[in-house]
Structures are given as C-alpha cells and as structure tokens.
Amino acid sequence: MDEQKTTHFGFQQVAVAEKAAKVADVFHSVAQKYDIMNDLMSMGIHRLWKRVTIEKSGVRKGQRVLDLAGGTGDLTAKFSRLVGPSGQVILSDINDSMLNVGRDKLTDLGLVDNIDYVQANAECLPFPDNHFDCITIAFGLRNVTDKDAALASMFRVLKPGGRLLVLEFSKPILPLLSKVYDTYSFRVLPFMGKLVANDAESYRYLAESIRMHPDQETLKQMMEQVGFERCDYDNLTGGIVALHRGFKF
Amino acid sequence: MPMQPFLLAGLETAINRYLQLDPFSTERLQPLHDKVVAVEISDWSLCLFFVFSGHQIDLLAEYAGQPDGRLSGRSRDLFNLKQQGGGLFKGEITLSGDLIAIQSFQALFEQMDIDWEWHLSKWVGELAAHQMVLGARHLFSFAQASLGSVQSDVMEFLQEEKQIVPSRQQYQAFEASVQEITQQTNQLQLRLQRLEQRLQSR
C-alpha cells in the first residue's frame, strides 16, 4: 500500500518509499561543500539563526542534548561546550556523509569528550523514552518524509520538562521580502550551487522543499497535535526562518 | 531579528581573537575550564554570560543554569576595574559565587600581554614592525600627555576663570557638611522618637 502513496520531493510527487533515498542523494552530493554553501547562501546569517537557537535552548551544564539532523555539527559544537564534561551531546543524522563531515570537523576542533554520533531516522529514534533535556532540529525537518511521526518520536525521547527547538525555513511575513526571496531562491541559489558545488539540482531542491514546508502556524499546530505544550515561534529575518519551541510536561 | 545576536557574535569573535594574540592566555584560561561567569552591567540592564571551555569562550545573553561567579556593577566601574582597583572595596562592584573563578576571569584580561611587534613582523617584516610599534607608542604617549594637559586646562578654566564647577576641596567640604547635617538630622529624629515614646507612656 505504501508504494502507492506519494509525497512531495521539492515540487515533484514521488512514492513515499523513494523520498528518503532521494533526499539522501542530495545530501551525499552537498556534504563536502555544505558549510561553505551555507555561508554563501545565507551571507553568514545562518550563524546568527543558530545562535538564537542556542540562547533559546536553555541548555546548561550536565544536560543531555540531541542535535537531530545535525549535519556538520554547528549546534553540536556550541552545545558540547555548554553542557561541559558532565553532559552529553548526540549528533544524529540519517545521512552518513553529513555525519562523517560533522565528526571530522568536531574532532579537528578538539571536541571529542562529550559528543556521540548516531546515524538515525528522525521518524523512529533509537533512544529510550524520556532521555533528553533538549532536542534541536535545524534545517532538517522539511526533508523528513513523515513529519508527524518524527515529531512524535522526538516527543517520546524528550524528558518531561524538556524542550524541542525546530529551526527551519518558513514563510516570509513581508510581501516585498517574499518576492525578493523567491527570485533569490529560484534564480541565484541554483546558480551558486552550480558554481561552487557543481550541483544546481540539489540547490533547486532546497528552494522547492522550503516552499513545500508547512508555514509557521501549521508547524506549531503539528507540534501541539503530538503533545508538545506551550508552543510558540519567533520569526527570524522577516520569517525567512522560524524558530519553533515546544515543551513536554 | 534583533541586533543582539549580531553584536554578541561579533564580541565573542573579537574576544577569542584577542585572547589568541597572547600565547599565555591558554594557561590563564585553565582555572576557568567548565566555569560560567556572569557579568551584570546594571546601567545597561544587560547580563552577559561567559562560558569557558578549553581555549574557547562562548558569550550568551541568556543562560538557564546558575553561573559559577557573578560580577555586577555600573559599566564605568566594571570597565575601569583595573585602573581604579578600589571599586571592589567601595561596594561599587558586587561579587558573588566562586571568587577564584572571578579572580581568574579578571586576571585573564588584566594580564594580557600582546607582542604586537612579533605579530606585525609576520606581515610587514621585522624592521618595519619595530618602527611601526615604536611610532604607535610615541603617538600613544603624545595623545595621553595632550589629553591630560587639555583636561587640566579645561578644569582650570571652569573652576578658576568661570567658576561654574567647584574645586575638589570645595566639593569635599560641601560633602562633609552634608554628611554632618544628615548625622544631626538622624540624631534629632531619634530624640523626637524617644520624646514621643515618653509622652505616650505617660
């Protein structure tokens, strides 16, 4: 039955079973140039979005943090320093290429004591119930096939009192910004992808997947539906990105 | 998006780069490993959290945990801590928590000793670097001397010529008389209270 169901992969409709493999191909392709492309595409602003995420995480010494779809480990690096030697950070990604790049980068930074690496699918996390003080998923949720299942899985592994932070591209709240952003995403991004990473298609998928991702209010409702409480969100850079936050009580 | 993350990111990078210029800063960072020091600037309503780990400092505006040490005071007193020294004893700066961590935090920045000549020589060569540093030192001492002289001239003009502001002696005499009046008023108030109590008891 599953084979007959379809889901979106950018603007295309593909069989549900195929989406994960297609997303994996995109990230295998961009893994090595991921960081430099992030800096170029966002003009460095992704670092500020991640900084806001860290500030809102409330993470402190001795806590256990899951950086889901953590890619090349930008958040993990900071969390590792915040939780200190008595805490633990798990960098998890479904894609082994991204995880390898992340592990090499963090090892080169000398961050080895309190970081573990787990290749896992966000829809069925291989961790015990009530295990983490904080879970973050930055620019990862839109690539997950079954977002509801992923949010439910995160809810299960989060400790009571813990919080989930979803940093993700969203819908710009200013009409003019929206037009500029559309032009930038569909014209400039694929061109930059071609120029720097020699891969225009992956960056076309990036722009398309952003448009297919639920808007701020929809994502907030999805979080509430799986059990998160006190859900709210902050629009960053005019809503180009939104940071959603929800608690498990 | 507010400007704060942008400013904090800039400040964090600047501090870490600055510390890297002094090879001995790594040694001074060791006692601070895994410590969090909060600096509360009361007149700016701002609290910055310095999270130390190895050779890196992370700067946060929000920290959910309890910092190991806390330093609070007005911006002027905190920034002039090294020059004034006495701020701590006058009660202008409040310290709480792990005092060793706070002392190490203070020492980290106070004991910075950057060999600018060596750093510059990597870019422009030894001779040019030497001349540049020598020139900068001359310029700095000249600026300091000029500033001191301008300050003293302006002070003299305002105090002696225009008589707009009081001299230090006049100010101290006035402060002493205010203190005396305060003391006398307090004593009078106590006497009145005692008198009131006597009248009530009769």
Interface residues (C-beta under 8 A of the other chain):
Chain A: R47 L48 W49 R51 V52 I54 E55 K56 G58 V59 R60 K61 K78 S80 R81 L82 G84 P85 G110 L236 T237
Chain B: M1 P5 F6 L8 A9 D34 V36 V51 S53 G54 Q56 D58 L60 A61 E62 Y63 A64 G65
